[in-house]
């Protein structure tokens, strides 16, 4: 029986070696390929768009570019591919991750996915004409609400009003592109969809300042990038890249001051930027990985404002997507030992 523990130890070592090799394979294949392949879904302005020159932009796009900067030191080493269904992502090994407004849910994760940190706290809201002078969804009882039918959005709408015993009149749309015509023509009094979609729809309206998004949401839709279960080392890089974007904003590190911040007296800032080593080694990256990320795409606040915030045509307020220090939900674990 004296040989049994040795045999067990050998088996455990083999299992650990195989598991480690499998976990590292995605990250290593990305390095050998020389680019991150990111699945996105163009179409929602501010999150993912492709212009006439084939240039990609949006919050989802910038998450992928940040990841490329973390691994390669430059945001340019990323290739975008159309992201179809979750099932298609799992069956094909082409894309390394998907960043496309996917709601984090238990049943999706049980399919073999790993959701990274939330990059946008979304939720179903209402776009209304300012002249209507309503303050909350409950005020829309007995009004005509535009909606794309046969979706979770319609289910949420029904649930919200039925649970409050309030009447609604639904105006069914074939797509959100119809919303401007229906609202401006007075054929409906409000549009309901996810906040991200409402911002995109409003930005395309001729008189967008005449419409407002009500502050109350009737659902929660935490959006996060996904990778496959088993790609653990790569998943670590995805997670900490998103966390770095959030932490940089909290530390006051921006794309404009990232170089000068290296001389900061703040130990957390110097550790973040790789002046004090350790974080890079822990992830298997260059010690300047976080510095490269912020230099390439900015911190989370910069990404938000540029794509969907006040400096963009979308003009969404930070709300839940603000830092925890300001009442939002954006919070990063400590980037240190």
Buried (B, 14 or more C-beta within 10 A) or exposed (E): EEEEEEEEEEEEEEEEEEEEEEBBBBBEBBEEEEBBBBBBBBBBBBBBBBEEEEEBBBBBBBBBBBBBBBBBBEBEBBBBBEBBEBEBBBEEEEBBBBBBBBBBEEEBEEEBBBBBBBBBBBBBBBBBBEEEEBEEBEBBBEBBBBBBEEEEBBEBBEEBBEEEEBEBEBBEBEEBEBBBEBBBEEEBBBBBBBBBBBBBBBBEBEEBEEBBBBEEBBBEBBBBBBBBBBBBBBBBBBBBBBBBBBBBBBBEBBBEEBEEBBEBEEEBBBBBBBBBEEBBEEBBBBBBBBBBBBBBBBBBBBBBBBBBBEEBBBBBBBBBBBBEEEEBEBBBEEBEE
